[in-house]
Amino acid sequence: MSAGLIEALHRCEGARLQRFLTRLLGNPADAADAAQETYLRLVKAFDRTEIEQPRIFLFFVARNVALNLGARRRLEKGLFSPLTDLDLAEVADGQARPEQQVIARQQLRLVASAIDRLPPRCREVFLLSTLDGLPNGVIAARLGISRNMVEKHLMKAFLHTRRTCRDFF
């Protein structure tokens, strides 16, 4: 019974939910991840209890998911915020002073080394997310793991890389 109700909610409220989440999170990719997580949480909730107002509950759950995802994104952004005064565009264009270029190369080697020391699956998730820019839901589907596991791998990778590079940056 819960599957039919969730399908009906998705059919009636899916577009509205996507707009709601996009407004809260600021981009469609995060909104899609949040919508997927919302529906997964609904399945669990409907299996455990009777929900009197499914539409209201849907948006309540979506709001909580969006707040959690937004907080996680801010934490991830903070982990890799610019830690030096180097202008990466200048370094990439070769316009930086020689000492800036040397520092940038050393930083790049240090980060690459930290990433190389991650466990293989953790490294794969990290690279798919940071280099390929794939949303967590897509990574989970591609690797056959849960979104929760993708998020755990990402946090582990961010924390490991941050710890490894902390003294240099």
C-alpha positions, 0 to 999 in steps of 0.5 A: 500500500505504501508504494502506491501512495508514494507513487501517487504523491510523486505523480501529483507533487513531484514537480512542486517538490523539485521546485521547492527543493531547488529553491531551498538548495540553490541547484537542481542536482542537489534538489534531485538528490534531496528528492530521492532521499525524501522518497526513501525516507517516506518509504521507511516512514509509511512502513512503520506508521500510518500518515494522516496528511501524506502531502504535508508530511512529504514537504516536512521530510523534504525540508528536513532533508534539504536542511541536512544536505545544505549543512553537509554541503557547507561543511564540505565547502568549508573543508576545501575553502581557499587556504592560501592567497594564491590565485589559481587562475594565475597559476594555471595561466602561468602568470603567477610569480615563480614562487607561487607556481612552486607553492601551487605545484607542492600543494597539488602534489600533497593533495594528490598524495593524500587522495592516493592514500584513500581506500580504493572505493573511497577514492573512487567516490571522491573522484567521481564527485569532485572531478566528474561533478556527479551527484551523490545519487548518480554515484550511488547508482553507478557503484551499486551502493547507497547514497548514505555510503557515498556520503560517508566515503565523501566525508572520510575523503574530505576529512582525510585530505584536510588533515593531511594537508592542514600543516602545509596550507 
